[in-house]
Amino acid sequence: ESPEVIAELALETVMLRLRTSDGLDVHAYSESFGRPAARSVLRALIPHARTGHVAMLRRPNLIVRLTDPEGWLLANDIISDVFLKLDEDHI
């Protein structure tokens, strides 16, 4: 698939998975879209984890998800931050 299609799928995966209670499996994301993309996602989410809006859980892989209700209320902002970071890092 073209780089544009892969980038679109990477963004869509973040948007959809973060909007579920199961969250985003960072290992699976890395396997699908590469370590640089997974690192960008984590760098974008760490500040939100520090404020309690994103949970980072080991089950056994690292899972990131929005917290309830605080993270859910800021879902659009949090996901926008991830999109911006991926764009900045040219992923």
All heavy atoms as an XYZ file, in Angstrom:
716
protein
N       0.837     -1.190      0.000
C       0.000      0.000      0.000
C       0.880      1.251      0.000
O       2.003      1.207      0.456
C      -0.921     -0.015      1.216
C      -1.929     -1.157      1.163
C      -2.903     -1.141      2.309
O      -3.443     -0.067      2.610
O      -3.097     -2.211      2.897
N       0.310      2.335     -0.465
C       1.072      3.576     -0.575
C       1.338      4.167      0.808
O       0.591      3.903      1.757
C       0.311      4.584     -1.431
O      -0.800      5.097     -0.725
N       2.386      4.974      0.939
C       2.668      5.620      2.225
C       1.497      6.462      2.726
O       1.253      6.532      3.930
C       3.891      6.488      1.931
C       4.538      5.847      0.751
C       3.422      5.240     -0.056
N       0.763      7.075      1.818
C      -0.379      7.902      2.218
C      -1.485      7.052      2.847
O      -2.093      7.436      3.841
C      -0.943      8.685      1.024
C       0.005      9.727      0.473
C       1.057      9.161     -0.477
O       0.906      8.009     -0.966
O       2.052      9.855     -0.718
N      -1.731      5.896      2.253
C      -2.761      4.992      2.781
C      -2.342      4.465      4.148
O      -3.149      4.404      5.083
C      -3.038      3.835      1.788
C      -3.914      2.766      2.422
C      -3.671      4.370      0.511
N      -1.075      4.104      4.288
C      -0.573      3.602      5.570
C      -0.671      4.685      6.643
O      -1.104      4.417      7.768
C       0.866      3.077      5.425
C       0.849      1.824      4.538
C       1.483      2.772      6.780
C       2.195      1.331      4.110
N      -0.306      5.909      6.301
C      -0.400      7.020      7.261
C      -1.850      7.248      7.674
O      -2.142      7.479      8.852
C       0.193      8.294      6.667
N      -2.760      7.162      6.720
C      -4.176      7.334      7.036
C      -4.678      6.230      7.958
O      -5.420      6.477      8.907
C      -4.995      7.356      5.739
C      -6.453      7.701      5.956
C      -7.199      7.828      4.649
O      -6.654      8.416      3.694
O      -8.339      7.335      4.591
N      -4.253      4.996      7.695
C      -4.631      3.879      8.560
C      -4.053      4.038      9.962
O      -4.714      3.705     10.955
C      -4.161      2.551      7.952
C      -4.938      2.050      6.744
C      -4.232      0.849      6.125
C      -6.362      1.706      7.128
N      -2.834      4.538     10.059
C      -2.206      4.761     11.369
C      -3.012      5.773     12.165
O      -3.264      5.578     13.370
C      -0.765      5.228     11.190
N      -3.439      6.857     11.524
C      -4.239      7.873     12.208
C      -5.609      7.332     12.603
O      -6.086      7.543     13.719
C      -4.408      9.106     11.315
C      -3.154      9.895     10.996
C      -3.462     10.967      9.957
C      -2.558     10.503     12.243
N      -6.227      6.632     11.683
C      -7.554      6.075     11.944
C      -7.514      5.073     13.094
O      -8.415      5.039     13.934
C      -8.068      5.401     10.675
C      -9.501      4.927     10.773
C      -9.987      4.375      9.454
O      -9.942      5.109      8.453
O     -10.409      3.206      9.442
N      -6.462      4.270     13.134
C      -6.322      3.283     14.211
C      -6.237      3.973     15.565
O      -6.899      3.558     16.529
C      -5.083      2.396     13.970
O      -5.257      1.700     12.734
C      -4.877      1.402     15.095
N      -5.432      5.034     15.665
C      -5.333      5.781     16.925
C      -6.703      6.330     17.307
O      -7.162      6.165     18.444
C      -4.305      6.932     16.812
C      -4.413      7.869     18.006
C      -2.901      6.379     16.696
N      -7.361      6.976     16.370
C      -8.643      7.611     16.660
C      -9.674      6.581     17.126
O     -10.363      6.799     18.133
C      -9.159      8.333     15.421
C     -10.463      9.057     15.642
S     -11.000      9.976     14.203
C     -11.314      8.649     13.049
N      -9.758      5.465     16.439
C     -10.766      4.464     16.787
C     -10.423      3.720     18.072
O     -11.293      3.510     18.920
C     -10.948      3.479     15.628
C     -11.519      4.078     14.350
C     -11.554      3.033     13.239
C     -12.897      4.664     14.582
N      -9.170      3.314     18.230
C      -8.796      2.522     19.410
C      -8.845      3.341     20.703
O      -9.229      2.821     21.744
C      -7.412      1.894     19.234
C      -7.300      0.883     18.110
C      -8.304     -0.245     18.184
N      -8.247     -0.925     19.461
C      -9.201     -1.721     19.941
N     -10.292     -1.950     19.241
N      -9.077     -2.290     21.110
N      -8.441      4.611     20.631
C      -8.504      5.425     21.847
C      -9.947      5.707     22.257
O     -10.213      6.017     23.409
C      -7.744      6.740     21.673
C      -6.231      6.636     21.731
C      -5.606      8.009     21.557
C      -5.748      6.001     23.028
N     -10.875      5.579     21.338
C     -12.284      5.812     21.639
C     -12.998      4.548     22.133
O     -14.210      4.518     22.221
C     -13.002      6.379     20.427
C     -12.568      7.789     20.101
C     -13.356      8.344     18.932
N     -12.870      9.635     18.516
C     -13.220     10.790     19.061
N     -14.058     10.810     20.065
N     -12.731     11.916     18.607
N     -12.227      3.510     22.433
C     -12.810      2.292     23.007
C     -12.288      2.097     24.423
O     -11.212      2.598     24.780
C     -12.448      1.036     22.181
O     -11.045      0.793     22.304
C     -12.834      1.195     20.720
N     -13.029      1.345     25.206
C     -12.573      1.068     26.573
C     -11.370      0.124     26.576
O     -10.613      0.089     27.533
C     -13.710      0.489     27.417
O     -14.186     -0.705     26.836
N     -11.179     -0.632     25.490
C     -10.016     -1.525     25.392
C      -8.733     -0.754     25.120
O      -7.651     -1.227     25.438
C     -10.217     -2.554     24.280
C     -11.316     -3.542     24.606
O     -11.569     -3.785     25.794
O     -11.921     -4.058     23.658
N      -8.833      0.401     24.502
C      -7.676      1.231     24.228
C      -6.834      0.736     23.065
O      -7.251     -0.103     22.268
N      -5.627      1.268     22.992
C      -4.683      0.984     21.904
C      -3.541      0.129     22.439
O      -2.848      0.527     23.382
C      -4.134      2.306     21.348
C      -3.051      2.208     20.284
C      -3.643      1.703     18.974
C      -2.386      3.560     20.073
N      -3.353     -1.029     21.836
C      -2.230     -1.908     22.170
C      -1.007     -1.353     21.438
O      -0.929     -1.416     20.203
C      -2.549     -3.325     21.728
C      -1.444     -4.323     22.038
O      -0.251     -3.963     21.943
O      -1.783     -5.470     22.351
N      -0.069     -0.809     22.189
C       1.081     -0.136     21.586
C       1.967     -1.118     20.823
O       2.491     -0.790     19.755
C       1.882      0.645     22.655
C       3.124      1.280     22.050
C       0.996      1.704     23.303
N       2.098     -2.337     21.331
C       2.908     -3.336     20.627
C       2.284     -3.676     19.276
O       2.982     -3.714     18.250
C       3.064     -4.600     21.474
C       3.824     -5.688     20.775
N       5.182     -5.626     20.587
C       3.411     -6.836     20.201
C       5.577     -6.701     19.925
N       4.519     -7.451     19.682
N       0.992     -3.911     19.242
C       0.312     -4.231     17.986
C       0.394     -3.056     17.012
O       0.598     -3.240     15.810
C      -1.144     -4.602     18.257
N       0.264     -1.837     17.553
C       0.380     -0.644     16.714
C       1.782     -0.550     16.116
O       1.937     -0.275     14.928
C       0.056      0.595     17.547
C      -0.048      1.864     16.741
C      -1.229      2.193     16.091
C       1.032      2.726     16.634
C      -1.333      3.362     15.343
C       0.936      3.892     15.892
C      -0.246      4.204     15.246
O      -0.338      5.359     14.510
N       2.784     -0.832     16.924
C       4.169     -0.807     16.460
C       4.396     -1.865     15.380
O       5.078     -1.608     14.386
C       5.117     -1.045     17.640
O       6.451     -1.089     17.213
N       3.822     -3.039     15.567
C       3.950     -4.097     14.566
C       3.299     -3.688     13.246
O       3.802     -4.017     12.176
C       3.304     -5.393     15.086
C       4.047     -6.036     16.226
C       5.339     -6.693     15.774
O       5.330     -7.403     14.760
O       6.364     -6.476     16.442
N       2.191     -2.974     13.326
C       1.462     -2.580     12.114
C       2.063     -1.366     11.413
O       2.100     -1.314     10.188
C       0.004     -2.278     12.456
O      -0.651     -3.423     12.921
N       2.531     -0.386     12.216
C       2.920      0.903     11.631
C       4.358      1.313     11.919
O       4.796      2.369     11.483
C       1.953      1.996     12.101
C       0.526      1.676     11.771
C      -0.358      1.297     12.757
C       0.087      1.713     10.453
C      -1.672      0.962     12.443
C      -1.226      1.387     10.130
C      -2.106      1.009     11.132
N       5.091      0.484     12.661
C       6.495      0.744     12.928
C       6.741      1.401     14.275
O       5.876      2.064     14.842
N       7.946      1.174     14.763
C       8.343      1.739     16.064
C       8.321      3.261     16.089
O       7.906      3.854     17.083
C       9.711      1.225     16.472
C       9.685     -0.179     16.961
C      11.050     -0.596     17.454
N      10.992     -1.952     17.983
C      12.041     -2.609     18.369
N      13.236     -2.062     18.287
N      11.912     -3.828     18.840
N       8.775      3.949     15.019
C       8.726      5.414     15.060
C       7.307      5.944     15.274
O       7.102      6.893     16.038
C       9.288      5.836     13.703
C      10.181      4.712     13.297
C       9.476      3.481     13.805
N       6.336      5.332     14.638
C       4.943      5.774     14.818
C       4.478      5.516     16.245
O       3.842      6.376     16.864
C       4.030      5.067     13.815
N       4.805      4.357     16.786
C       4.411      4.035     18.157
C       5.074      4.993     19.152
O       4.433      5.446     20.112
C       4.770      2.591     18.483
N       6.338      5.325     18.925
C       7.027      6.281     19.810
C       6.362      7.650     19.743
O       6.208      8.322     20.769
C       8.506      6.383     19.443
C       9.344      5.254     20.005
C      10.834      5.545     19.909
N      11.297      5.666     18.536
C      11.769      4.659     17.805
N      11.849      3.460     18.325
N      12.172      4.859     16.565
N       5.974      8.072     18.548
C       5.299      9.369     18.407
C       3.985      9.387     19.174
O       3.657     10.365     19.850
C       5.043      9.680     16.931
O       6.255      9.884     16.254
N       3.237      8.298     19.063
C       1.963      8.209     19.794
C       2.218      8.318     21.291
O       1.545      9.084     21.993
C       1.222      6.900     19.438
C       0.047      6.665     20.386
C       0.760      6.924     17.987
N       3.191      7.578     21.782
C       3.487      7.626     23.223
C       3.951      9.008     23.656
O       3.530      9.504     24.713
C       4.527      6.569     23.586
C       4.020      5.132     23.584
C       5.168      4.170     23.827
C       2.917      4.945     24.604
N       4.803      9.643     22.870
C       5.268     10.990     23.231
C       4.104     11.969     23.296
O       4.097     12.867     24.136
C       6.339     11.471     22.252
C       7.699     10.887     22.536
C       8.838     11.645     21.852
N       8.677     11.743     20.416
C       9.154     10.869     19.538
N       9.813      9.810     19.960
N       8.980     11.044     18.241
N       3.128     11.802     22.445
C       1.958     12.683     22.470
C       1.059     12.388     23.664
O       0.427     13.300     24.215
C       1.163     12.543     21.176
N       1.018     11.133     24.103
C       0.101     10.751     25.175
C       0.680     10.900     26.576
O      -0.075     11.033     27.543
C      -0.377      9.308     24.963
C      -1.261      9.078     23.742
C      -1.596      7.601     23.605
C      -2.534      9.922     23.835
N       1.991     10.898     26.713
C       2.601     10.982     28.052
C       2.141     12.210     28.830
O       1.783     12.088     30.010
C       4.135     10.867     27.968
C       4.504      9.407     27.679
C       4.820     11.359     29.232
C       5.961      9.181     27.369
N       2.101     13.407     28.230
C       1.606     14.553     29.011
C       0.165     14.358     29.500
O      -0.178     14.782     30.602
C       1.694     15.729     28.025
C       2.711     15.318     27.021
C       2.580     13.830     26.898
N      -0.644     13.677     28.713
C      -2.033     13.423     29.108
C      -2.103     12.349     30.198
O      -3.009     12.386     31.037
C      -2.880     13.043     27.898
C      -2.963     14.144     26.888
N      -3.704     15.284     27.091
C      -2.372     14.293     25.674
C      -3.591     16.086     26.040
N      -2.774     15.508     25.168
N      -1.153     11.437     30.193
C      -1.090     10.446     31.268
C      -0.710     11.123     32.579
O      -1.251     10.790     33.642
C      -0.087      9.347     30.920
N       0.182     12.097     32.505
C       0.599     12.821     33.710
C      -0.548     13.610     34.334
O      -0.565     13.824     35.542
C       1.761     13.751     33.385
C       3.038     13.004     33.110
C       4.201     13.934     32.862
N       5.407     13.170     32.628
C       6.292     13.448     31.689
N       6.129     14.501     30.908
N       7.351     12.692     31.542
N      -1.500     14.059     33.507
C      -2.645     14.811     34.031
C      -3.811     13.903     34.389
O      -4.849     14.384     34.850
C      -3.125     15.874     33.019
O      -3.526     15.222     31.816
C      -2.041     16.901     32.741
N      -3.650     12.601     34.158
C      -4.700     11.655     34.510
C      -5.771     11.465     33.450
O      -6.793     10.838     33.718
N      -5.532     11.953     32.240
C      -6.535     11.818     31.186
C      -6.315     10.584     30.314
O      -7.193     10.204     29.552
C      -6.549     13.081     30.314
C      -6.902     14.292     31.095
N      -6.082     15.389     31.177
C      -7.984     14.583     31.862
C      -6.632     16.295     31.949
N      -7.780     15.837     32.378
N      -5.129      9.992     30.418
C      -4.802      8.766     29.688
C      -4.209      7.785     30.683
O      -3.369      8.156     31.513
C      -3.791      9.048     28.546
C      -3.256      7.755     27.945
C      -4.431      9.914     27.464
N      -4.665      6.526     30.607
C      -4.100      5.463     31.430
C      -3.148      4.638     30.576
O      -3.429      4.381     29.403
C      -5.211      4.577     31.976
N      -2.018      4.271     31.168
C      -1.053      3.395     30.504
C      -0.954      2.131     31.343
O      -0.500      2.169     32.484
C       0.293      4.087     30.376
C       0.247      5.287     29.471
S       1.892      5.972     29.164
C       1.510      7.100     27.836
N      -1.412      1.022     30.771
C      -1.549     -0.227     31.512
C      -0.748     -1.332     30.838
O      -0.673     -1.390     29.616
C      -3.033     -0.636     31.553
C      -4.024      0.466     31.936
C      -5.427      0.070     31.541
C      -3.930      0.754     33.411
N      -0.203     -2.243     31.625
C       0.494     -3.423     31.091
C      -0.458     -4.606     31.226
O      -0.868     -4.952     32.323
C       1.763     -3.701     31.881
C       2.805     -2.662     31.647
C       4.012     -3.305     30.993
N       5.002     -2.294     30.703
C       5.510     -2.110     29.500
N       5.125     -2.858     28.495
N       6.409     -1.185     29.296
N      -0.809     -5.244     30.061
C      -1.781     -6.347     30.089
C      -1.527     -7.377     29.025
O      -2.445     -7.657     28.281
C      -3.179     -5.784     29.929
C      -3.601     -4.916     31.049
C      -5.052     -4.657     30.954
N      -5.470     -3.915     32.121
C      -6.587     -3.259     32.196
N      -7.410     -3.237     31.184
N      -6.912     -2.617     33.281
N      -0.546     -8.111     28.803
C       0.834     -7.888     29.194
C       1.497     -6.811     28.341
O       2.511     -6.258     28.726
C       1.500     -9.242     28.970
C       0.738     -9.852     27.850
C      -0.684     -9.350     28.025
N       0.924     -6.523     27.164
C       1.478     -5.439     26.350
C       1.033     -4.099     26.915
O       0.041     -4.017     27.648
C       0.991     -5.538     24.897
C       1.538     -6.748     24.176
O       2.561     -7.300     24.560
N       0.848     -7.176     23.145
N       1.727     -3.048     26.547
C       1.334     -1.704     26.967
C       0.053     -1.307     26.242
O      -0.007     -1.322     25.015
C       2.447     -0.699     26.668
C       2.145      0.758     27.022
C       1.882      0.922     28.519
C       3.288      1.652     26.586
N      -0.958     -0.961     27.013
C      -2.239     -0.494     26.498
C      -2.402      0.949     26.948
O      -2.197      1.264     28.127
C      -3.416     -1.329     27.051
C      -3.220     -2.817     26.788
C      -4.754     -0.799     26.529
C      -3.276     -3.213     25.343
N      -2.767      1.821     26.022
C      -3.082      3.203     26.389
C      -4.558      3.426     26.092
O      -5.074      2.973     25.072
C      -2.200      4.231     25.637
C      -0.763      4.161     26.123
C      -2.251      4.052     24.135
N      -5.222      4.081     27.044
C      -6.640      4.364     26.852
C      -7.017      5.627     27.585
O      -6.324      6.058     28.520
C      -7.509      3.197     27.281
C      -7.452      2.877     28.754
C      -8.424      1.751     29.069
N      -8.371      1.381     30.458
C      -9.029      2.020     31.428
N      -9.780      3.049     31.159
N      -8.919      1.613     32.682
N      -8.103      6.212     27.174
C      -8.605      7.413     27.832
C      -9.197      7.023     29.172
O      -9.785      5.945     29.314
C      -9.670      8.088     26.959
C      -9.222      8.498     25.563
C     -10.403      9.036     24.765
C      -8.118      9.523     25.624
N      -9.046      7.882     30.161
C      -9.647      7.623     31.459
C     -11.111      8.066     31.435
O     -11.519      8.889     30.620
C      -8.900      8.360     32.588
O      -8.912      9.757     32.315
C      -7.472      7.861     32.715
N     -11.870      7.513     32.356
C     -13.295      7.805     32.434
C     -13.566      8.548     33.740
O     -13.189      8.054     34.803
C     -14.067      6.489     32.382
C     -15.563      6.653     32.311
O     -16.014      7.749     31.962
O     -16.272      5.676     32.597
N     -14.173      9.697     33.718
C     -14.712     10.417     32.567
C     -13.769     11.491     32.011
O     -14.009     12.028     30.935
C     -15.957     11.084     33.132
C     -15.555     11.445     34.530
C     -14.644     10.297     34.969
N     -12.699     11.805     32.747
C     -11.871     12.955     32.384
C     -11.302     12.867     30.972
O     -11.383     13.810     30.187
C     -10.728     13.153     33.391
C     -11.170     13.447     34.807
C     -11.464     12.191     35.614
O     -11.261     11.063     35.108
O     -11.921     12.340     36.766
N     -10.698     11.735     30.642
C     -10.096     11.570     29.325
C     -11.122     11.588     28.206
O     -10.878     12.145     27.142
N     -12.271     10.986     28.476
C     -13.323     10.963     27.463
C     -13.796     12.369     27.127
O     -14.129     12.659     25.977
C     -14.498     10.104     27.930
C     -14.144      8.653     27.950
C     -13.772      7.918     29.040
C     -14.081      7.768     26.841
N     -13.488      6.634     28.666
C     -13.677      6.510     27.325
C     -14.332      7.919     25.476
C     -13.512      5.407     26.484
C     -14.175      6.820     24.645
C     -13.765      5.584     25.153
N     -13.839     13.224     28.131
C     -14.291     14.595     27.892
C     -13.312     15.370     27.011
O     -13.705     16.311     26.329
C     -14.492     15.329     29.220
C     -15.612     14.778     30.109
C     -15.595     15.469     31.464
C     -16.966     14.932     29.424
N     -12.053     14.967     27.025
C     -11.016     15.648     26.239
C     -10.546     14.808     25.049
O      -9.488     15.084     24.474
C      -9.821     15.969     27.142
C     -10.115     16.925     28.293
C      -8.915     17.018     29.212
C     -10.493     18.291     27.759
N     -11.340     13.824     24.660
C     -10.918     12.875     23.623
C     -10.468     13.578     22.344
O      -9.409     13.244     21.797
C     -12.048     11.895     23.315
N     -11.229     14.541     21.879
C     -10.859     15.209     20.623
C      -9.523     15.927     20.740
O      -8.699     15.882     19.819
C     -11.950     16.188     20.185
C     -13.207     15.486     19.722
O     -13.176     14.317     19.343
N     -14.323     16.188     19.769
N      -9.295     16.603     21.866
C      -8.026     17.307     22.070
C      -6.854     16.337     22.153
O      -5.787     16.578     21.575
C      -8.078     18.154     23.343
C      -9.053     19.308     23.246
O      -9.343     19.758     22.118
O      -9.526     19.759     24.300
N      -7.043     15.246     22.868
C      -5.974     14.263     23.045
C      -5.625     13.623     21.700
O      -4.449     13.506     21.329
C      -6.378     13.205     24.091
C      -6.483     13.867     25.476
C      -5.400     12.030     24.101
C      -7.145     13.005     26.530
N      -6.639     13.223     20.954
C      -6.410     12.601     19.659
C      -5.777     13.604     18.695
O      -4.879     13.253     17.914
C      -7.712     11.990     19.119
C      -8.099     10.791     19.999
C      -7.576     11.586     17.656
C      -9.500     10.270     19.789
N      -6.189     14.856     18.770
C      -5.565     15.898     17.932
C      -4.084     16.031     18.245
O      -3.262     16.211     17.334
C      -6.260     17.242     18.134
O      -7.545     17.221     17.587
N      -3.719     15.944     19.528
C      -2.301     16.010     19.904
C      -1.514     14.857     19.292
O      -0.376     15.037     18.851
C      -2.147     16.017     21.424
C      -2.557     17.323     22.059
O      -2.760     18.327     21.328
O      -2.690     17.353     23.300
N      -2.111     13.670     19.272
C      -1.437     12.518     18.663
C      -1.261     12.760     17.160
O      -0.180     12.545     16.612
C      -2.217     11.214     18.917
C      -1.575     10.053     18.159
C      -2.277     10.906     20.408
N      -2.312     13.230     16.512
C      -2.224     13.506     15.072
C      -1.125     14.525     14.776
O      -0.348     14.362     13.851
C      -3.553     14.022     14.542
C      -4.618     12.980     14.368
C      -4.476     11.689     14.868
C      -5.772     13.286     13.693
C      -5.466     10.740     14.693
C      -6.774     12.339     13.508
C      -6.615     11.064     14.013
N      -1.062     15.588     15.586
C      -0.028     16.606     15.384
C       1.365     16.044     15.555
O       2.271     16.366     14.789
C      -0.251     17.788     16.346
C      -1.432     18.694     16.035
C      -1.659     19.673     17.183
C      -1.186     19.446     14.732
N       1.546     15.200     16.572
C       2.869     14.608     16.820
C       3.275     13.684     15.668
O       4.427     13.707     15.219
C       2.883     13.857     18.149
C       4.254     13.406     18.565
C       5.138     14.601     18.795
C       6.520     14.220     19.235
N       7.476     15.305     19.013
N       2.342     12.890     15.179
C       2.646     12.031     14.049
C       3.022     12.855     12.831
O       3.955     12.517     12.099
C       1.457     11.116     13.740
C       1.230      9.971     14.721
C      -0.140      9.343     14.501
C       2.318      8.917     14.592
N       2.321     13.961     12.636
C       2.628     14.846     11.507
C       3.997     15.513     11.682
O       4.798     15.547     10.750
C       1.532     15.897     11.354
C       1.714     16.738     10.109
O       1.812     16.165      9.007
O       1.774     17.981     10.235
N       4.276     16.008     12.883
C       5.576     16.638     13.172
C       6.722     15.670     12.917
O       7.778     16.061     12.429
C       5.657     17.085     14.635
C       4.913     18.327     14.985
C       4.954     18.589     16.486
O       5.710     17.904     17.220
O       4.221     19.483     16.930
N       6.500     14.415     13.280
C       7.550     13.397     13.138
C       7.548     12.769     11.751
O       8.282     11.810     11.515
C       7.379     12.322     14.212
C       7.644     12.863     15.612
O       8.206     13.980     15.745
O       7.285     12.180     16.594
N       6.693     13.276     10.863
C       6.615     12.818      9.473
C       6.292     11.332      9.371
O       6.886     10.613      8.579
C       7.902     13.123      8.709
C       8.286     14.556      8.808
N       7.601     15.556      8.157
C       9.269     15.172      9.510
C       8.157     16.717      8.436
N       9.173     16.531      9.254
N       5.343     10.923     10.198
C       4.923      9.514     10.181
C       3.697      9.376      9.289
O       2.812     10.146      9.323
C       4.593      9.019     11.611
C       5.766      9.224     12.556
C       4.114      7.588     11.591
C       7.005      8.469     12.223
